[in-house]
Amino acid sequence: MPELSEITTLGRTVETPASPEAAVIDVVPNPQQGTLFAARFVAPEFTSLCPVTGQPDFGHLVIDYAPDASLIESKSLKLFLTSFRNHGAFHEDCTVGIGRRLAEAAKPLWLRIGGYWYPRGGIPIDVFWQTGAPPEGLWLPDQGVPPYRGRG
C-alpha cells in the first residue's frame, strides 16, 4: 500500500500520459477499510479512437467498486482515462482493459465497469465487465444509463 507521499499526480503538475500503458493509477489508503461500501466514478465524455479509421469514438463510462485497503485516486484516474484520447482500440478492449487496470491497481473487493458507447456505423455498443459477484450485502444502484434510443 503506497503512502500518501508516493502519489504521483495529486498536488502536482503533470502531463497527460502518452498512452494508457504509460499512465500511472495511484491508490490511497482507505480510511474506512473493513466497512462494506460502493464508490462510483462516472466519465460521461470518454473518448478514444477507432483502431481502423482513426476516427473518434465517444462513450459514457460508469465504474463502481467496493474498496478494500485502497481507494482509486481520482486525478490519476482522470489522467488515465484522458490517455485514451489518442489511443486506438475497439470499445470492448477499452472497457475491459480499463476495468482490469483499475482492479489490478486498487485490488478492490469487487469492481464493475459499464461502457455505454455512442453509435459507430449506426450501432451503439454497450460493454460490461466485473471482477466477479458483488459481495453479499453491498448496495448497488442501477448504473443509470438508459439504452441508446437515438432521436426517437
Secondary structure, DSSP 8 states (H G I E B T S, - for coil): ---GGG-SSTTS-----SSTTT----EEE-TTTTS---EEEEEEEEEEE-TTT--EEEEEEEEEEE-SSEEE-HHHHHHHHHGGGG-B--HHHHHHHHHHHHHHHH--SEEEEEEEEEEETTEEEEEEEESSS--TT------------TT-
